[in-house]
Amino acid sequence: RNGDFALRWLPVGSYQVELRRIGYESLVVTDIVVRLGRTTTIGVVEMVETPVELEAISAQAQRLLIDPESTAGGVNLTPELFRNLPNDRDYRSMVTMAPAVNGYRGTDLSVAGGTGPETAFFVEGANVTSPVTGLEATRLPYNFVREIQVKTGGYEAEYRSTLGGIVNVVTHSGSNVFESQVFGYYTSDRLEGTPRFGLSESTRQNQAQYDIGVTIGGPILRDRLWYFAAYNPSVVTEDIAIPEFGTYDDRGVQHVFAGKLSWRAADRTNLFFTAFGDPGTRDKIGPMSISTAHFTPLNPETWMGEEAFGGVNFVLGGTQLIGDNGLLEASISSMSRRESYLPTTDAGARVQIHDYTTETVSGGTTKYGETSLGRFNLALKSTWELGRHTFKAGGEWSTSDRTVDSYTHNVIKRLGQETYREVNTSSSGGLSNRVGGLFVQDSWRVTDRWRLNLGLRWEAQGFEDTNGDIAQTIDDQWAPRLGFVFQPGQLGTQRIYG
């Protein structure tokens, strides 16, 4: 009625819009890029009056750098950007391209002054951050990634439990066009300068990494059902010297994969199923204890162990359009990760002697351990376009679990000529966290230049002990949101927000 049009809930990608009206020339606006979690505007367009219908004319869309609706800070990263820049292969290394994001303690991230554990990572809407440390997250190479959104502040009420940043990732999806790629990467110490080693590090040589992969996607049923699949195994090898015994092969293998089925079940119903993961193993060579890292080994078995790491994630989700103004979103996701350490099969005796008088270590590896991490999440959201208001409400239920079974036994410490101490440590059990939350928010376009965003979130938590009993509850977590956006000058070109 007033010449304003909004197209909601479009998948990420590039689009063109054609406008037609009797008595006017048709107008086609091309190269309109829709980003993850952002609103794209083409600004004000004018159609030319004419009594005769003519051929369509095309106009290149102006590249607008602002989101006229959101008060969130951050940036969207696309393959066109990070494919051409020198970065590590994992998508997490790309996040440092965003303003206000810096490295934190090596591979961790600091977003807007927050520490590493205060950043949350989401892939296809599933939280893939470690529920224990808040640091580790599922690894994915950027070849699998369609877009990365980094939020550095000003989040809406639908986002929870993050004081640093929020990283949203979507993987590629299949389409009616068959597409595939094969890629490979190689690096070694012959491409590096002379390294320097710390106290607990050993001499390394012949270090190499082989990283190959393939992706494939296309239609199963045109216009209805599509698939995408990707596999990327990587091998890292090093020759590590054990003093007095020569060099041994430290070898790690990781199998990174992703798969997605997208189904247009009906004109207003879309479903998808995604599975992705990064399980791996490593034959580790090196000191097994920082306290004895400078001790001289009397046999090589004290420096040998086997590690397992990584996990698998599943996401099932869908959207349902309700009338002309409503959208319903639902998802179920699960994450499971495993971290374990065992002696190698040829690790010799199951007794280890730490001789502090001679600073030597002998025997076999006596460290055993396995940690399992899991998360399960249910989410339901609804969005309604009502005039100048965009209402959104929803809720979620999440469980996080950790089980531990580890021990170190038969460690003999020789502290003096006739002083010995036997050390046996163990830990086992499980902990769980249950979180439920509800939110409601409204984005109100007061005028063409002013927008007001209001929101409120409530959450409750329950902590289970090793016996499965609720040991503590927190049920008064209220999080209000208030934001504004003002567009001075030409609409769609400038933004003042807070």
N, C-alpha and C positions, 0 to 999 in steps of 0.2 A: 504493500500500500504506500509506503514512504520511500520505496526504492532501495531498501536495505535487504540484503540476502546473506544467509549464513548456511554453509554446508558443513555439518558436524560429522565427526567420527570417521573420517577418511583414513585409509591406511597410508603409511609413510610412502612418499614418492613424488613424482612430477606430474602435473596435470595441466589441462587447458580448459578454459571456460568460454562458452559461446553464448552471446546474448542476442535474442531475436525479439522484435516487436513490429507489428504492422505499422507501416509509415516511417520506419527507421532502417538505416543500413545495419545489417548484421555485424556484430563485433566479436572477434575471437581474441582472447588474451592467452598467450602461451607461456610455457616454462614457469608455471606457478609451483613452487617447491613446498610441499607439506612436510614439516619436521615433527619429530617425536615429541609429544607432550606440549606442543606450542600451537598458537593460533596464527595463521598466515592471512594477511590482508592484501588485496590488490588495490586498495585505496578507492578514490572516486574515479569513475569512468563515465564518459559522455558519449551518447549515441547521436548520430547525425540524422536529422529528419530528411526524408525523401519520399516522394509519391510513388516511386517505383522500387521494387525489391531488386537489389543488386547482388553481385557476387560478394561472398564474405571477405572482409579485410582482416588482416592479422596485425596485432600490436605486441611487441615484446614487453613482457611484464617487468616492471621496475623491481629491482632486487631490494626488498625492504628488510632492514636489520632489526626491527623491533617487534615485540609481541604486544599488541595493544590491550590485551586482557590481563596478563599475568603480572604479579609482583615478584616473581621468583627471579633471582639472578642466575647466570650460568650461560652455557653455550651448547650447541649441538655439533657433533663431529661426524663427518661422513667419510665413506671410503675414498672419495676423490681427494680428501685432505690427507688422511694418514697413510695412504698407499705410497705417497711420494715423499714422505719425510722419514729420516732415520730414527726409528724407534725399536724397542723390543717387540717381539711378536705378539705378546699378550695384550688384549684390549686395555688392561689396567694401565699400561704404560702410556696410552694415548691420552688419558685423563689429564696429565700434567700440561697438555696444550691449553687447557681452559684457564682463564684469568682466576687468580686467587687460589690456585692449586699448586702445591709444591711437594717434592719428595720428603718423606718423613721416615727416618731410621731405615735407610736402604730402600726396600721395595714398597714400603707403606706410603700412604698419601696423607697430606695435611691440607684440608680444604677450609679456606677462610679462617685460618688460625686454629682450627680444631686438630686434635691428635688423630693418629691412625685408626684407633678403634671407634671413632665417632663418624666414620663414613660407612654408608650402606650400599651394597651392590645388588642390583636386580637385573635378571636376565629373563626376558619374556614375562615380566611381572612377578617372577619368583625370587625371593630373597636368597641369595647364594653366599651370603657372608657367614663366616664361622660364628655360631652362637656362643662360643666360649671366649675367644680372644677378640672377635670383631675385626680381625686383620685379614686372615686368609679368605679367599673367594675362589669359586670355580674358574679355572683357566679356560679361555677361548682365544684362538688366534683371530686377528682382525679379518682374515679371509672369510670367516664365518659371519661377520657382523655387518648388518645393513646400516645401523646408525647408533650413535652413543649420545645420550643426553646427560649433561652434568649440571646439577642444581647446586648452587653454592649458598643459597639463603632465600628467605621469603617464601617458604613452602606453604602449600595449601593444607587444610585440615585433614585431608585424606592421607598425608604422609606422617609416619610415626617414628619416634625413638631415634632421631638423628640430630646431633648437635654440630656435625661437620658438614658433609655433603651427601648428596644422593646421586648415584650413577645408574641410569636406566639404559639397558641394552636390548636391542631387537636383532634377531638373526635374520638371514635371508629367507624368503618364502618362494615357493614355486609359482609359476605363472603359465599362461598359454604358450609361451615361447620356451623351447628347450634350451637350457644354458648349462655350461660346465666349464671348469677350469682345473688345471693341474699346476701346482707350484712346488718349488723346492728352494731350500736355503742351506747354506753351509758356512761354518766359521770354525777357526782353530787358533791355537796359540801362535801359529806362524804369521797370523795377521795382526798380532798385538805387540806392544812394547814389552820391555823387560818388567816382570811383575815384582812387587814387594810383598813379603809375607809377614803376617803377625805371629804372635807367640804360639797360638794354638793351631796355626796352619802348617802344612807340610809342603815339601817341594813337589811341584806339579810339572808334568811335561806331557807332550803329545795329547793336549786337550783338544777335543773336537766335538761339534754338534751337527747332527744331520737331521734336517727338518723337511719332510715332504708331505704332500697332501693332495686331496682331490675333492671337488664339490660338484654336485649335479642336481639339477632341478627342472621341473617341467610339469605338464598336465598329465593327470590320470584320466579324468573326464573333462573335456574342455568346458570352461566357464562354470565348473562345479567343484572339481576336486583336483588339488595340486600337491606336489611333493617337493621336498628339498632334503638332501643328505650330504654330509661332509665327514671326512675322516682325515686326521692329521697325526700320524705317529712321529715321535721325535726321539732321538737317541743322543745321549751325552756321555762321552767317554773321557777318562783321564788316566794317565799312568802316574800313580802316587807312590813315592818312595817310602818304604818302611826302613828306618835306619838299620844298617847292618844286614838287611835281608833282601835288598833289591827293590824293584818296582812291581806293583800289582795293579790290575785293571779295576778302576772304579767306574761302574757302568750303570746308567739310569735309563729307563725306557718309560715313556708316557704315551698313552693312547687317548687323544682328544677327539671327540666326535660330537656331532649334532645332527638331528633329524626332525623334520616338521611335516605334518599333514594339515592342509588347510581345506576346509569343506564349506562350500556355500550350500547349506542344507535347504534353504528356501530363500525367496527374494529378500526377506528381512532377517534371516537367521544365518549366522556364521559361527563355525566351530573350528577349533584347532587343537592339535596335540603335538607337544614338543618334548623331545628327550635329548639331553646333552650331558657330557661328563668329561672327566680328566683323570681316570685311574692310572696309576703308575707304580713301578717297583725300582729298587736300586740296590745293587751290590756295593755296599759302602766300605771304603778303606780309609781309616783315619783313627785318631784317638777317640775313645768312647767316653771320656770324662775330661772336663776342663781342668779339674784339679790335678790330673796326671798327664796333661797334654805335653809337658816338657820332660816326662819320664822316658827313659830309654827302654824299648820293648826287648825282652829276652827271647820271644818267639813271635812270629807274625800274626798268630791267631787272635792276639789281644786287640788287634786293629781291624777285625773283620766282622761285618754284620749285614743283615738284610732288612731293608725298609720297604714298606708299602704305604701308599698315600693316594689322595684324590677320592673322587666319588662320582655319583650319578644323580641327576635331577630329572624330574618329570613335571610337566605342566599340562593340564587340560582346562581349556577355557572356551568361552563363547560370548557372543553379543546378540541381542534381540532388539530390533527397532520396534517401538510401541507408538503406533499412530504416526503423526508427522512431527512430534515434538519430543519423544522420549526414547531413551536408550537404557537397556538393562545389560549389565556386565557381570559375569560370574567366572570364578576360576578355582581350581584345586591344584595345589602344587606340593611336591615333597622333595626333600634333599637328604641324602645320606652320604657321609664321608667316613673314611677309615684311615687311621694312622697307626702303624704297627712297627715294632722293631724286634727282630729275632737274631740270634747268633747264626752264622753260616753253618751248614751241615758239617764242614770240616774244621770247625773252630776249636777242636781239641778239648782239653779238660774243662769241666764246668766249675772250676775254681780259679780265682784270679788273686794274685798276690801283689800288693802295692808296697814296695820296700822304700820307705822314706829315708832310710839311712844311706842307701846307694842311689836313690832316685831311679829305680827300675820297676818295670811292671812285667808280669809273666802269667802264664796260664791261658784260659780261654775267656770268651765273652760271657758274662753272667747276667747281662741285662736283657729282660724280656718286657714287652709292653704292647698293649693294644688299646686304642681309644676309638670309640664309635660316636659319631655326632649325627643328629637327625633333626629335621624340622618339617612340620606339616602345617599347611595353611589353607584356610577357606576364606574366600572373599566374595562379597556381593555389593554391587554399586548400581545406582540409578541416576540418570541425568535427565533434566527436563528443561526445555527451552520455552519460556513463557514470557512473550513480549521482550522487554529489556532485561529480564532476569534469566540467569542460568543457574538453576538449582541442582545441587548434587548431594546425595546422601548415601550412606552405606555402612557396612560393618565387616569385621573380620575376626577369625578365631585362629590362633597360632599356638603350636606346641613346639618346644625345643627340648631335646633330650641329649644327655651325655652319659656314656658308660665307660668305665676305666677298669682295666685289669693289667697291672704292671708290677714287677718286682725285680729286685736285685738281690742275689743271695750268694753265699760262699765267697765273699770278698774278704780277704785277710789283709789287714794293714799292719806292717811292721814299723812301729814307731821308735824303737830303740833296740839295743843289743838283746834284751830279753823281754821286750814289751810288744805284745801283739793284741790286735783287736779284730773281732769278727763282726762284719756288717751284713745285716739282712734287712731289707726294706721292702714293703709291699703296700699297694693301694688298690682297692677294688670297690665297686659300687656304682650307683647311678644317681643322677640329678635331673630334674625336669622343671620346666617353666611353662606355665599356661597363661596366655594373654588373650583377652577379648576387648574389642574396641568398637565404638560407634562414632560417626562424624556426620555433620551437616554443614554445608557451605553455600553461599550465594554470591554470584558475580553480577552486580547491578550496573548497567550502563545508564547512569544518571542523565548524561547528555552525550553528544557525539564526542566530546573531549574528556569527559570525566567518567571514571569507572570506580566503583566501590566494591571491595571484596570483603565479605564477612564469613567467619567460620568458627566452629566449636567442635572439639574432639574430647571424648571421654574414654578412659581405659581402666581395666582392672587386671591385676596379675596375681597368680598363685604359684608358690614354689613348693615342689615336692621333694621330700628327703629320700634317702636310699631305701626306705621301707614303703614308699609310695604314699605317704601321708602328707597332707598340706601342712607345711611348717610355717609359712608366712604368707599373708595376703596384703596387697596394696590396691585399694579400690577407690581412691580419691584423686586420680590423675586427670585433671582438667587442663585442656590446652586451647585457649582462645586464639583467634586469628583476626587481624584487622589490617587491610591494605588499601591503597589507592593508586590509580594511574591517571595522569593528566597528559594530554597530547597538545602541546603548543604548536604554532605554525601550521604547516600543511599536514593534514591528517595522515597518519601512518608513517611519518618520517622522523618524529621525535617523541620522546617519552620521559616524563618525570614520574617516578614511582617510589613508594615506600611502604 
